[in-house]
Amino acid sequence: MPLESRLEDLIEADPAILGKPLLLVGRQVPTPYGKVIDLLGIDAEGSLHVVELKRDPTPRDVVAQVLDYGSWVQELTNEQIREIYGTYARRKGLAEELDEAFALTFGGSPPEALNSTHSLTVVASEIDAATERIVAYLASGFGVPVNVLFFRYFEDEGRSYLARTWLIDDADAAVPSAGTKVRGKQELWNGTDWYVSFGDETGGRSWEDALRYGFVSAGGGEWFSRTIRSLPLGARVFTHIPKVGYVGVGTVTGEPQPFDEAVLAVDGEERPMSDLPLAGVYRSGGEVAQQDGEDRREWIVPVMWEHAVPRTEALWRTGFFANQNSACKLRARFTIEEVSRHFGVVEDPGDA
């Protein structure tokens, strides 16, 4: 079997043969230095994986080459990684965005920071002793995330087999250190859009109330209410019901207030929320102001909905952003664009 000529195709078809689940984001990726990376992948933690197959150059030349690739890859920004995947997806006829492909591969949305670490893998059928010493020296002596993966080919009664062996065992391999440069590793934030998780709970808060009266809320403890209280006036909130989908986009019109002090605009009239006919139940200060040393009150943030729907009409697509925090900055461009398009919401000028 002409292994090196076919192995790239096999890895592209099933990157998991490298030993761990990977999403391929590029093949024959050009670098600014006139070279091309054979395969570029990403794992569930958002780390990049450079895979280079040994062909004609001597093994030591391939190691130098993959280190050169690493010097370029470590500087790739979130946006550049998405552009590389976009080029690859178009060439392969793939319709999904990176967020969708990531979710289909790993079962969740990408981490906010991509490429905080990377690893370098040389794929070979054999290497010489000097190259083995060099790789071991770099990996164990200096923590360079480089390794060699050997594939060997066998045939038995008409069946073909591939055997995989690492030069350096996982337990001894260098652990990629976290990148020191955070800038560019996250998607850019437009300074306006926020994600809100609205826990529509039986016997608790109700999306029916939030939709009717215009608010988002969270409570039950400091961890839950802290982030919702950080929503600034004028923020645009993309509201998501966990395990249901996105149900509304609106603008924050007032400061956060505990339930028993909250005032909402209803039919042009300011009314205390506690006086409204509510479908849900909300923790008030008199009941749980300081329980177990924590403020467990429900905190209310008034919102003017630009577009909102009942939970039965919620929007969800594979790859959409979701987060355990009650509120956080929304950087996920794919989610912003698709939710805005579906709800007919004009994107913020800062996105242009």
Backbone torsions as a table, in degrees:
resi	resn	phi	psi	omega
1	MET	NA	127.0	174.5
2	PRO	-73.7	79.4	-166.0
3	LEU	-57.6	-48.6	-172.7
4	GLU	-67.4	-26.2	179.4
5	SER	-78.7	-24.8	-177.9
6	ARG	-103.2	-21.7	-171.6
7	LEU	-63.0	-36.4	179.1
8	GLU	-60.5	-40.2	177.3
9	ASP	-64.2	-40.9	-179.3
10	LEU	-65.3	-41.5	179.7
11	ILE	-67.1	-40.4	178.4
12	GLU	-61.8	-40.1	-179.1
13	ALA	-69.8	-32.0	-178.9
14	ASP	-148.9	83.5	-177.5
15	PRO	-60.0	-17.7	-178.4
16	ALA	-65.9	-15.6	178.1
17	ILE	-67.6	-11.0	174.5
18	LEU	-77.0	-8.5	174.5
19	GLY	116.0	-11.3	177.6
20	LYS	-153.7	155.9	179.8
21	PRO	-62.2	129.9	178.3
22	LEU	-137.5	147.8	169.6
23	LEU	-104.6	121.6	178.1
24	LEU	-75.9	126.4	179.6
25	VAL	-109.9	-9.9	179.2
26	GLY	-167.7	149.2	173.7
27	ARG	-134.0	135.2	-174.7
28	GLN	54.4	55.8	-177.3
29	VAL	-81.3	118.8	-179.0
30	PRO	-73.9	142.1	174.1
31	THR	-107.3	165.2	179.2
32	PRO	-67.4	-6.1	-173.8
33	TYR	-102.8	15.4	176.8
34	GLY	82.2	7.1	177.7
35	LYS	-109.9	164.6	177.5
36	VAL	-128.3	138.5	176.6
37	ILE	-83.9	128.9	-177.7
38	ASP	-56.8	-57.1	-177.9
39	LEU	-140.4	139.5	176.9
40	LEU	-128.3	123.3	-178.3
41	GLY	-126.1	172.9	178.5
42	ILE	-138.0	142.4	-179.9
43	ASP	-102.6	-177.1	-173.9
44	ALA	-65.1	-22.3	178.9
45	GLU	-89.2	-1.5	179.8
46	GLY	88.2	7.3	178.2
47	SER	-79.8	143.1	179.0
48	LEU	-88.7	148.5	179.4
49	HIS	-128.1	116.0	175.6
50	VAL	-91.3	126.1	179.5
51	VAL	-121.1	119.9	-178.6
52	GLU	-123.9	125.5	179.8
53	LEU	-89.5	134.1	177.7
54	LYS	-76.0	124.0	177.6
55	ARG	-120.2	-108.1	-174.8
56	ASP	-79.5	-38.8	-176.3
57	PRO	-60.7	158.5	174.9
58	THR	-65.2	153.7	-178.4
59	PRO	-53.0	-39.6	-179.2
60	ARG	-66.8	-33.9	175.6
61	ASP	-63.4	-39.0	-179.9
62	VAL	-65.1	-39.9	177.8
63	VAL	-62.3	-45.5	177.5
64	ALA	-61.0	-38.4	-179.1
65	GLN	-65.7	-43.7	-177.7
66	VAL	-69.8	-31.1	174.9
67	LEU	-66.5	-38.3	176.0
68	ASP	-62.5	-41.3	176.6
69	TYR	-61.0	-40.6	180.0
70	GLY	-61.0	-36.8	180.0
71	SER	-64.6	-28.5	177.7
72	TRP	-84.5	-43.1	-175.9
73	VAL	-62.2	-36.9	-175.7
74	GLN	-63.2	-19.0	-179.6
75	GLU	-94.7	-3.3	-177.3
76	LEU	-65.0	131.6	179.2
77	THR	-87.5	169.0	176.1
78	ASN	-54.0	-46.0	-177.7
79	GLU	-65.7	-40.3	179.9
80	GLN	-65.7	-38.4	177.5
81	ILE	-62.9	-40.7	178.3
82	ARG	-66.5	-36.4	177.3
83	GLU	-66.5	-40.2	177.9
84	ILE	-62.5	-44.4	179.0
85	TYR	-65.5	-39.4	179.7
86	GLY	-59.4	-42.5	177.6
87	THR	-62.7	-44.8	179.7
88	TYR	-64.1	-44.6	-177.9
89	ALA	-62.9	-41.3	179.0
90	ARG	-65.4	-39.1	-179.4
91	ARG	-66.9	-33.6	-179.2
92	LYS	-91.4	-1.6	-179.6
93	GLY	74.5	26.7	178.7
94	LEU	-89.6	134.9	-175.7
95	ALA	-89.9	-26.5	-170.3
96	GLU	-75.0	152.1	172.0
97	GLU	-76.2	169.2	179.0
98	LEU	-56.7	-41.2	-179.0
99	ASP	-60.1	-42.2	178.8
100	GLU	-65.9	-47.3	-178.9
101	ALA	-62.5	-39.5	178.7
102	PHE	-62.2	-46.7	-179.3
103	ALA	-64.8	-38.5	178.7
104	LEU	-66.0	-31.4	-179.1
105	THR	-83.0	-43.1	-171.6
106	PHE	-112.9	-8.1	176.5
107	GLY	83.6	14.0	178.9
108	GLY	-160.7	169.4	-179.5
109	SER	-75.2	157.6	-178.5
110	PRO	-63.7	151.6	172.6
111	PRO	-62.9	155.4	-178.2
112	GLU	-61.0	-34.6	179.9
113	ALA	-106.4	119.9	174.1
114	LEU	-100.0	148.8	174.0
115	ASN	66.2	36.0	172.8
116	SER	-72.4	-23.4	173.1
117	THR	-140.4	167.1	175.2
118	HIS	-150.2	162.5	176.2
119	SER	-135.7	157.1	-175.2
120	LEU	-124.4	125.6	-178.0
121	THR	-127.6	125.3	171.9
122	VAL	-97.3	125.4	177.8
123	VAL	-100.8	126.3	-175.2
124	ALA	-149.8	161.2	171.7
125	SER	-89.9	-26.9	175.8
126	GLU	-164.6	157.6	173.8
127	ILE	-138.2	162.7	179.5
128	ASP	-85.3	169.5	-175.2
129	ALA	-63.1	-37.7	-179.1
130	ALA	-64.1	-42.0	178.9
131	THR	-64.3	-40.5	177.8
132	GLU	-59.3	-42.7	179.7
133	ARG	-65.3	-39.5	-179.2
134	ILE	-63.3	-47.3	-179.0
135	VAL	-63.7	-45.0	179.1
136	ALA	-62.5	-38.5	179.4
137	TYR	-64.5	-46.1	179.9
138	LEU	-65.1	-42.9	-174.8
139	ALA	-73.9	-48.1	-175.2
140	SER	-86.1	-33.8	-176.6
141	GLY	-84.5	-31.8	-174.8
142	PHE	-126.1	3.4	176.4
143	GLY	69.2	22.0	177.2
144	VAL	-72.9	126.9	-174.9
145	PRO	-77.9	63.2	-178.7
146	VAL	-120.5	142.7	179.7
147	ASN	-151.6	166.7	177.1
148	VAL	-120.6	132.5	178.2
149	LEU	-112.8	120.4	-179.6
150	PHE	-95.8	131.5	170.6
151	PHE	-115.2	133.1	174.8
152	ARG	-124.2	145.0	-172.1
153	TYR	-110.1	134.1	179.4
154	PHE	-133.1	151.2	173.3
155	GLU	-126.0	141.7	179.3
156	ASP	-151.9	114.6	178.2
157	GLU	52.3	45.3	176.4
158	GLY	84.2	-4.7	178.6
159	ARG	-100.1	146.3	179.3
160	SER	-109.0	142.3	-178.7
161	TYR	-134.6	146.9	172.0
162	LEU	-116.3	130.0	175.0
163	ALA	-108.4	137.3	-174.4
164	ARG	-118.5	132.0	178.2
165	THR	-142.3	135.1	176.7
166	TRP	-91.9	143.6	174.4
167	LEU	-64.2	-46.2	179.5
168	ILE	-111.6	124.8	-179.7
169	ASP	-60.7	153.5	-179.9
170	ASP	-53.3	-40.7	-176.7
171	ALA	-65.5	-26.4	-177.1
172	ASP	-103.4	-9.0	-176.9
173	ALA	-67.0	151.0	178.2
174	ALA	-65.9	134.0	176.2
175	VAL	-88.3	120.8	-179.3
176	PRO	-57.1	128.4	178.5
177	SER	-78.0	150.8	179.7
178	ALA	-63.2	138.5	179.1
179	GLY	-63.7	141.9	-179.3
180	THR	-85.4	-16.4	-178.3
181	LYS	-99.8	107.8	-179.0
182	VAL	-84.5	-33.4	-177.0
183	ARG	-57.9	129.5	178.9
184	GLY	90.6	-16.9	-179.6
185	LYS	-78.5	-23.9	176.2
186	GLN	-98.1	156.8	171.3
187	GLU	-64.6	148.1	-180.0
188	LEU	-66.2	140.9	176.0
189	TRP	-100.2	135.7	-176.8
190	ASN	-82.8	1.5	176.7
191	GLY	81.8	1.2	-174.7
192	THR	-126.3	-42.7	-168.5
193	ASP	-84.7	136.0	178.6
194	TRP	-128.5	150.2	172.7
195	TYR	-98.1	135.9	175.9
196	VAL	-127.2	127.7	174.3
197	SER	-97.4	115.5	-178.0
198	PHE	-106.2	103.2	-179.4
199	GLY	-76.7	93.4	178.5
200	ASP	-76.5	101.9	-169.2
201	GLU	-112.8	140.3	172.6
202	THR	-65.5	125.7	-177.7
203	GLY	79.5	6.9	179.5
204	GLY	-133.2	-143.5	-179.0
205	ARG	-62.6	154.7	-175.3
206	SER	-130.0	130.5	175.4
207	TRP	-64.8	-29.0	176.7
208	GLU	-56.4	-42.1	177.5
209	ASP	-66.6	-47.0	-177.2
210	ALA	-61.8	-39.8	178.6
211	LEU	-66.4	-42.1	-175.7
212	ARG	-73.5	-41.4	-171.9
213	TYR	-106.0	-10.4	175.6
214	GLY	80.9	78.5	175.8
215	PHE	-165.7	164.4	164.8
216	VAL	-125.9	159.4	-176.4
217	SER	-157.6	164.1	175.5
218	ALA	-160.5	157.5	-179.9
219	GLY	179.8	-171.0	-179.2
220	GLY	100.0	-1.1	179.8
221	GLY	160.3	162.2	-175.8
222	GLU	-60.5	-39.3	-177.7
223	TRP	-62.0	-36.4	-177.2
224	PHE	-78.9	-38.4	-173.0
225	SER	-90.9	-18.6	-174.8
226	ARG	-58.8	-46.5	-175.3
227	THR	-74.6	-34.2	179.2
228	ILE	-66.1	-30.6	179.7
229	ARG	-75.0	-11.4	179.7
230	SER	-88.0	-4.1	180.0
231	LEU	-63.6	122.4	-178.3
232	PRO	-85.1	157.3	175.4
233	LEU	-60.1	132.8	179.7
234	GLY	90.7	-5.9	178.4
235	ALA	-65.1	144.3	173.8
236	ARG	-97.3	124.5	-173.8
237	VAL	-109.8	129.9	172.2
238	PHE	-100.0	110.6	-169.1
239	THR	-99.1	130.1	-173.0
240	HIS	-126.5	131.4	171.6
241	ILE	-94.5	119.4	-177.1
242	PRO	-53.2	135.8	178.4
243	LYS	65.3	11.5	178.7
244	VAL	-121.6	-60.5	179.3
245	GLY	144.4	-173.7	-179.5
246	TYR	-83.0	133.8	-173.9
247	VAL	-123.8	-8.8	-178.8
248	GLY	-170.4	151.0	173.1
249	VAL	-128.9	128.0	-178.6
250	GLY	-155.7	-178.8	-176.3
251	THR	-118.0	134.0	178.3
252	VAL	-68.4	126.3	-175.8
253	THR	-115.0	-0.4	-178.3
254	GLY	-156.4	167.6	-179.5
255	GLU	-76.9	150.7	176.2
256	PRO	-61.5	138.7	178.0
257	GLN	-142.4	147.3	175.3
258	PRO	-64.7	155.5	-172.7
259	PHE	-51.3	-47.4	-174.4
260	ASP	-74.6	-3.6	175.1
261	GLU	-114.9	-4.8	-174.0
262	ALA	-71.6	139.0	176.9
263	VAL	-124.7	130.7	-178.6
264	LEU	-121.7	149.4	177.3
265	ALA	-85.1	117.1	-179.1
266	VAL	-125.2	114.9	-179.1
267	ASP	54.0	41.8	177.3
268	GLY	78.8	5.0	-178.0
269	GLU	-120.7	135.0	177.6
270	GLU	-77.8	122.2	-178.1
271	ARG	-133.6	138.7	175.1
272	PRO	-60.7	134.9	-177.9
273	MET	-62.2	-34.1	-178.2
274	SER	-66.4	-16.6	178.9
275	ASP	-91.1	-6.4	-175.5
276	LEU	-84.4	149.3	173.4
277	PRO	-72.7	109.6	-171.7
278	LEU	-112.3	141.9	175.8
279	ALA	-81.2	-27.3	-177.2
280	GLY	-98.7	176.5	177.9
281	VAL	-120.6	132.2	-173.3
282	TYR	-127.2	136.2	-178.0
283	ARG	-70.2	128.4	-179.5
284	SER	-106.4	166.7	-178.3
285	GLY	-63.5	-35.4	-178.9
286	GLY	-65.1	-26.0	-176.8
287	GLU	-90.0	-44.8	-169.6
288	VAL	-140.5	35.7	-175.5
289	ALA	-55.7	-46.2	179.8
290	GLN	-138.9	84.4	178.9
291	GLN	-105.5	126.4	-178.2
292	ASP	58.2	31.6	178.5
293	GLY	77.3	5.0	-179.0
294	GLU	-118.9	147.2	173.5
295	ASP	-80.8	108.4	-176.5
296	ARG	-103.4	13.4	180.0
297	ARG	-67.5	156.3	172.5
298	GLU	-80.4	128.0	179.0
299	TRP	-104.8	131.0	-173.1
300	ILE	-109.7	133.0	175.4
301	VAL	-122.0	114.1	-179.9
302	PRO	-64.6	139.0	-178.6
303	VAL	-138.0	137.5	171.1
304	MET	-98.7	114.2	-175.7
305	TRP	-73.3	127.9	171.5
306	GLU	-82.2	-38.1	172.1
307	HIS	-158.1	128.9	179.2
308	ALA	-147.5	149.7	-175.2
309	VAL	-134.5	160.8	172.2
310	PRO	-62.2	159.3	-176.4
311	ARG	-62.5	-24.8	177.9
312	THR	-68.3	-15.1	179.3
313	GLU	-110.7	19.9	-178.4
314	ALA	-62.6	150.9	179.7
315	LEU	-106.6	129.7	173.7
316	TRP	-145.0	135.9	174.8
317	ARG	-134.6	147.4	175.0
318	THR	-54.5	129.9	179.7
319	GLY	98.4	-6.2	177.2
320	PHE	-66.4	150.9	179.8
321	PHE	-74.0	138.4	171.7
322	ALA	-146.4	149.3	-173.1
323	ASN	-150.3	150.6	-179.1
324	GLN	-77.7	-20.7	178.7
325	ASN	-67.4	148.7	177.2
326	SER	-65.6	-30.4	176.9
327	ALA	-154.9	146.5	175.5
328	CYS	-161.7	163.2	176.9
329	LYS	-63.0	135.7	-179.0
330	LEU	-101.3	111.2	-179.6
331	ARG	-105.7	-13.6	-171.6
332	ALA	-69.6	98.8	-175.2
333	ARG	-60.2	-40.3	-179.9
334	PHE	-58.8	-45.5	179.6
335	THR	-64.9	-46.6	-179.0
336	ILE	-58.8	-47.6	-176.6
337	GLU	-65.7	-44.5	-175.9
338	GLU	-72.0	-40.9	178.4
339	VAL	-66.7	-42.7	179.0
340	SER	-61.3	-44.2	-179.6
341	ARG	-64.3	-44.6	-177.5
342	HIS	-64.2	-40.4	-177.7
343	PHE	-89.1	-0.9	179.6
344	GLY	69.6	32.4	-178.2
345	VAL	-93.3	132.6	177.3
346	VAL	-73.1	126.3	-179.5
347	GLU	-66.4	151.3	-178.4
348	ASP	-63.8	138.2	-179.9
349	PRO	-56.0	-26.4	179.5
350	GLY	-66.4	-16.1	179.2
351	ASP	-77.8	-21.3	-172.7
352	ALA	-68.4	NA	NA
